[in-house]
């Protein structure tokens, strides 16, 4: 009889065998994204920092401002007409 697979609440989010709990709450996601930003910004030799702005480097945060309601509405219209 085959072993029953279960969904784990832990996953290798970064690769390389580092197992972490999957973020669920807003606070957990913010902490994860902050840690990820720092990891990317402190390892510039991996070739993934060409998109990073000076402001993001200064703030040590890869995120951007959230989309406005107008931005979302514009993209929704574009997605339905493209």
C-alpha positions as CSV (number, residue, x, y, z in Angstrom):
1,X,0.0,0.0,0.0
2,X,1.4,3.4,-1.0
3,X,2.2,6.0,1.7
4,X,-0.4,8.7,2.0
5,X,1.0,12.1,1.0
6,X,0.2,15.0,3.4
7,X,0.5,18.7,2.8
8,X,3.3,20.1,4.9
9,X,3.1,23.5,6.5
10,X,6.8,23.8,6.0
11,X,8.5,24.3,2.7
12,X,11.9,25.1,1.2
13,X,11.1,28.8,0.4
14,X,14.6,29.8,-0.5
15,X,16.0,26.6,-2.1
16,X,19.2,25.1,-0.8
17,X,17.4,22.9,1.8
18,X,16.4,25.7,4.2
19,X,13.0,24.6,5.5
20,X,10.7,27.4,6.7
21,X,7.1,27.6,7.8
22,X,4.8,29.0,5.1
23,X,3.8,32.6,5.9
24,X,0.0,32.8,6.6
25,X,-0.7,36.1,8.3
26,X,0.1,39.6,7.1
27,X,2.8,39.9,9.8
28,X,4.4,36.6,8.7
29,X,4.4,37.7,5.1
30,X,5.9,41.1,5.9
31,X,8.7,39.4,8.0
32,X,9.4,36.9,5.2
33,X,9.5,39.6,2.5
34,X,11.8,41.8,4.7
35,X,14.1,38.8,5.2
36,X,14.0,38.0,1.5
37,X,14.8,41.6,0.6
38,X,17.8,41.7,2.9
39,X,19.0,38.3,1.5
40,X,18.8,39.5,-2.1
41,X,20.4,42.9,-1.4
42,X,23.3,41.4,0.6
43,X,24.2,38.9,-2.2
44,X,24.6,41.2,-5.2
45,X,26.7,38.6,-7.1
46,X,23.8,36.3,-7.8
47,X,22.8,38.4,-10.9
48,X,19.3,39.2,-9.6
49,X,19.8,42.7,-8.5
50,X,19.8,44.5,-11.8
51,X,16.2,45.6,-11.2
52,X,16.9,47.1,-7.8
53,X,16.6,50.9,-7.5
54,X,18.8,53.1,-5.3
55,X,15.8,53.8,-3.0
56,X,15.2,50.1,-2.5
57,X,18.9,49.7,-1.7
58,X,18.7,52.5,0.9
59,X,15.5,51.2,2.5
60,X,16.7,47.6,2.2
61,X,13.2,46.7,0.9
62,X,12.4,45.3,-2.5
63,X,8.7,46.1,-2.3
64,X,7.0,49.0,-4.0
65,X,3.9,51.0,-3.1
66,X,0.6,49.1,-3.4
67,X,-1.5,49.6,-6.6
68,X,-4.2,52.2,-6.3
69,X,-7.8,51.4,-7.1
70,X,-7.4,53.3,-10.4
71,X,-4.3,51.2,-11.3
72,X,-6.2,48.0,-10.6
73,X,-9.3,49.1,-12.6
74,X,-7.0,50.0,-15.6
75,X,-5.3,46.7,-15.5
76,X,-8.6,44.8,-15.2
77,X,-9.9,46.6,-18.3
78,X,-6.7,46.0,-20.2
79,X,-6.7,42.3,-19.3
80,X,-10.2,41.8,-20.6
81,X,-9.5,43.7,-23.9
82,X,-6.1,42.3,-24.8
